[in-house]
């Protein structure tokens, strides 16, 4: 009796099912197991690359912050506090309470008079002075450097008149009244009033604006030595 060349039908079905199951298993493995493994690997690589770039940027901003501090110290002879990424890179100078960036010589004339019972005595004085304007460093003075080093937030106190020194005084007029004479105390009062009036007159000059201009020009020049395209945004120092 001749044998059939084909396996019995139940065996053929079992083989077909086994092939399908094997194919599905392979597909599931490729799709889910290997796919997930590759995805995890890619994510790890991405995270590693991102962490490396973040570290490089942090190191870059740290180095720039140190250079900014040194260059600023060279031009204004004081160090601001320098931070980046919320961390302090350089502490502010502690030994200097104020800096003067603008010196202005000027003359000022003052009139003093006093009248008693219709009799007037007069003094006219002309003083020569040297005024200095700058900043109170007991108030916050700091720079915050962005991660890429291209944006700097500068916190600066307002400019102020640090000193007014009288270098000379000339009496242009000294006239006694008919029955009231100028006393030594009144002469000294007039001298003191000359200095006070000279200080007040400085409020109407550009002295404080000149100090601000000098400071910002020097800050920008120092910063752009290391970061030519950096921008500086000034913010007022908080009140003490």
Helices and strands as residue ranges (DSSP letters): H 9-28, I 29-34, H 35-76, E 81-84, E 87-90, E 98-116, E 119-136, E 142-145, E 151-156, E 160-175, H 184-201, G 202-204, H 207-226, E 231-236
